[in-house]
Amino acid sequence: MGVVLVAVLLIVGAVAAVAYQRRLSQPYGAVSDLDAEAGAHRWVERLGGSLSTLDARGNAAAAQALTDAAERHRAAQGQLVTARSGAQYAMASQTALEGLHYIRAARISLGLDPGPALPDLGPGAITARDGRVTIDGRTYAASPRPGDATPYYYPGGVVGGRQMPGGWYSAPWWKTALVAGAAGAGGVILADALLDGLRRPHGGGPMF
């Protein structure tokens, strides 16, 4: 019995040592697939919970933001179903995070507390109250706040190979750009001079 017990302890110790060595061999700050999966589920569940407690109350800008948030929630749920790797779970997290930015925008439009800060998706946020951006030869109004002229929210990110700031716009130009495949053809042409006065860095909370 004593020999068997010693053998079992040796096997357990060997397995633990291998696991420890594998953990040490990972780059500092690397996220395991299990951690990525757990994180993705947290973001998606948080988005779903936020959607269940908000009502646009006839506010057009909030209604549009909530529609976009719901689309991201459905997409993130689909990504979770098929995800098998850390990178795929990270994609689901990113989609859910976009949805949470839309939730935040809806809350701002409704005059509610926006809630905890979120990790940034883009280079910053629009600051000019009556800004203009030119995209693919067309000019759109842009603002840091929702309004009758700027009811469409974009959380910030890369469109057509360009970093675009988050804010409220007069039309959902990013949807057209993505559908048209503008990234490969250079279809999104942004005048840097027009955006210089529209960007500002803004802090985001840590991803958790």
C-alpha positions as CSV (number, residue, x, y, z in Angstrom):
1,M,0.0,0.0,0.0
2,G,2.8,2.4,0.9
3,V,4.5,1.8,-2.5
4,V,1.3,2.5,-4.3
5,L,0.7,5.7,-2.4
6,V,4.2,6.9,-3.1
7,A,3.7,6.1,-6.8
8,V,0.5,8.1,-6.9
9,L,2.1,11.0,-5.2
10,L,4.9,11.0,-7.7
11,I,2.5,11.0,-10.6
12,V,0.5,13.8,-9.2
13,G,3.7,15.8,-8.5
14,A,4.9,15.2,-12.0
15,V,1.6,16.4,-13.5
16,A,1.7,19.5,-11.4
17,A,5.3,20.2,-12.3
18,V,4.4,20.0,-16.0
19,A,1.5,22.3,-15.6
20,Y,3.6,24.8,-13.7
21,Q,6.3,24.7,-16.3
22,R,3.8,25.4,-19.1
23,R,2.4,28.3,-17.2
24,L,5.9,29.7,-16.7
25,S,6.6,29.3,-20.5
26,Q,3.7,31.5,-21.4
27,P,4.6,35.2,-22.1
28,Y,3.9,37.5,-19.2
29,G,0.3,38.7,-19.3
30,A,-0.8,36.0,-21.7
31,V,-4.4,34.9,-21.4
32,S,-5.2,31.3,-21.4
33,D,-8.1,29.9,-23.6
34,L,-10.0,29.2,-20.4
35,D,-9.5,32.8,-19.1
36,A,-10.5,34.2,-22.5
37,E,-13.7,32.0,-22.5
38,A,-14.6,33.1,-19.0
39,G,-14.0,36.7,-19.9
40,A,-16.1,36.5,-23.1
41,H,-19.0,35.0,-21.2
42,R,-18.8,37.8,-18.6
43,W,-18.9,40.5,-21.3
44,V,-21.8,38.8,-23.2
45,E,-23.8,38.3,-20.0
46,R,-23.2,41.9,-18.9
47,L,-24.5,43.1,-22.3
48,G,-27.6,41.0,-22.1
49,G,-28.3,42.2,-18.6
50,S,-27.9,45.8,-19.6
51,L,-30.3,45.3,-22.6
52,S,-33.0,43.8,-20.3
53,T,-33.1,46.9,-18.0
54,L,-33.2,49.7,-20.6
55,D,-36.2,51.3,-22.4
56,A,-35.7,54.0,-25.1
57,R,-38.8,55.8,-23.9
58,G,-39.5,57.3,-27.3
59,N,-35.9,58.7,-27.6
60,A,-34.8,58.1,-31.2
61,A,-31.1,58.3,-30.5
62,A,-31.4,55.9,-27.5
63,A,-33.6,53.5,-29.6
64,Q,-31.0,53.4,-32.4
65,A,-28.2,52.8,-29.9
66,L,-30.2,50.0,-28.2
67,T,-30.9,48.4,-31.6
68,D,-27.1,48.4,-32.4
69,A,-26.4,47.0,-28.9
70,A,-28.9,44.2,-29.5
71,E,-27.3,43.3,-32.8
72,R,-23.9,43.1,-31.1
73,H,-25.4,40.8,-28.4
74,R,-26.8,38.4,-31.0
75,A,-23.5,38.4,-32.8
76,A,-21.5,37.8,-29.7
77,Q,-23.7,35.0,-28.6
78,G,-23.2,33.4,-32.0
79,Q,-19.4,33.8,-31.7
80,L,-19.5,32.1,-28.3
81,V,-21.2,29.1,-29.7
82,T,-18.5,28.5,-32.4
83,A,-15.5,29.8,-30.4
84,R,-12.8,27.2,-29.8
85,S,-9.6,29.3,-29.2
86,G,-8.5,32.2,-27.2
87,A,-8.5,34.4,-30.2
88,Q,-12.1,33.5,-31.1
89,Y,-13.2,34.2,-27.5
90,A,-11.4,37.5,-27.7
91,M,-13.5,38.3,-30.8
92,A,-16.7,37.6,-28.9
93,S,-15.5,39.8,-26.1
94,Q,-14.8,42.6,-28.5
95,T,-18.2,42.3,-30.1
96,A,-19.9,42.4,-26.7
97,L,-17.8,45.3,-25.6
98,E,-19.0,47.3,-28.7
99,G,-22.5,46.5,-27.6
100,L,-21.8,47.9,-24.1
101,H,-20.5,51.1,-25.6
102,Y,-23.9,51.4,-27.4
103,I,-25.6,50.8,-24.1
104,R,-23.5,53.6,-22.6
105,A,-24.5,55.8,-25.4
106,A,-28.2,55.0,-24.9
107,R,-27.9,55.8,-21.2
108,I,-26.3,59.2,-22.0
109,S,-29.0,60.0,-24.5
110,L,-31.6,59.2,-21.9
111,G,-30.0,61.5,-19.3
112,L,-28.9,58.5,-17.1
113,D,-25.6,57.8,-15.5
114,P,-23.5,56.1,-18.2
115,G,-22.2,53.5,-15.8
116,P,-18.7,52.2,-15.3
117,A,-16.0,53.3,-17.8
118,L,-15.3,50.8,-20.6
119,P,-12.1,49.9,-22.4
120,D,-11.6,52.2,-25.4
121,L,-12.3,50.9,-28.9
122,G,-10.9,53.8,-30.9
123,P,-8.4,56.7,-30.8
124,G,-10.5,59.0,-28.7
125,A,-13.8,60.8,-28.8
126,I,-15.2,63.7,-30.8
127,T,-15.1,67.0,-29.0
128,A,-16.3,69.6,-31.5
129,R,-19.9,70.5,-30.9
130,D,-20.6,71.2,-34.6
131,G,-17.9,69.1,-36.2
132,R,-17.8,67.8,-39.7
133,V,-16.0,64.7,-41.1
134,T,-15.6,63.9,-44.8
135,I,-15.7,60.2,-45.6
136,D,-15.6,58.7,-49.1
137,G,-16.3,62.2,-50.5
138,R,-19.4,62.8,-48.3
139,T,-19.6,65.2,-45.4
140,Y,-21.3,64.2,-42.1
141,A,-22.1,66.2,-39.0
142,A,-20.3,64.9,-35.9
143,S,-20.8,65.7,-32.2
144,P,-19.8,64.4,-28.8
145,R,-23.5,64.4,-27.8
146,P,-26.7,63.0,-29.3
147,G,-28.9,65.5,-31.1
148,D,-31.5,65.9,-33.8
149,A,-28.8,66.3,-36.4
150,T,-26.6,63.5,-34.9
151,P,-28.7,60.6,-33.8
152,Y,-26.3,57.7,-34.8
153,Y,-23.6,56.6,-32.3
154,Y,-20.3,55.0,-33.3
155,P,-18.1,53.7,-30.5
156,G,-14.9,54.2,-32.3
157,G,-12.6,51.7,-34.1
158,V,-11.0,50.9,-37.4
159,V,-13.0,51.4,-40.6
160,G,-11.4,51.2,-44.0
161,G,-8.0,50.9,-42.4
162,R,-8.4,54.2,-40.5
163,Q,-8.8,54.8,-36.8
164,M,-12.1,56.6,-36.3
165,P,-13.2,58.4,-33.1
166,G,-16.3,57.5,-31.2
167,G,-19.2,60.0,-31.2
168,W,-22.5,60.8,-32.6
169,Y,-23.0,61.3,-36.4
170,S,-25.7,62.4,-38.8
171,A,-25.7,59.0,-40.6
172,P,-24.4,55.5,-39.9
173,W,-21.6,55.8,-42.5
174,W,-19.6,52.9,-41.0
175,K,-22.3,50.4,-42.0
176,T,-22.1,51.4,-45.6
177,A,-18.3,51.4,-45.5
178,L,-18.1,47.9,-44.1
179,V,-20.7,46.4,-46.4
180,A,-19.0,48.0,-49.4
181,G,-15.7,46.4,-48.5
182,A,-14.1,49.8,-48.3
183,A,-11.0,48.6,-46.4
184,G,-9.5,46.9,-49.5
185,A,-10.4,49.6,-52.0
186,G,-9.5,52.6,-49.8
187,G,-13.1,53.7,-50.0
188,V,-13.0,55.4,-46.7
189,I,-11.0,58.6,-47.2
190,L,-10.8,60.8,-44.2
191,A,-9.4,64.3,-44.2
192,D,-7.0,64.4,-41.3
193,A,-7.3,68.1,-41.0
194,L,-11.0,67.8,-40.4
195,L,-10.4,65.3,-37.6
196,D,-7.5,67.0,-35.9
197,G,-10.0,69.2,-33.9
198,L,-12.5,66.4,-33.3
199,R,-10.3,63.9,-31.4
200,R,-9.4,63.8,-27.8
201,P,-8.0,61.0,-25.7
202,H,-10.4,59.6,-23.1
203,G,-9.8,57.2,-20.3
204,G,-11.3,53.8,-20.2
205,G,-11.6,51.4,-17.3
206,P,-9.5,48.2,-17.2
207,M,-10.9,45.1,-19.0
208,F,-12.3,42.7,-16.4
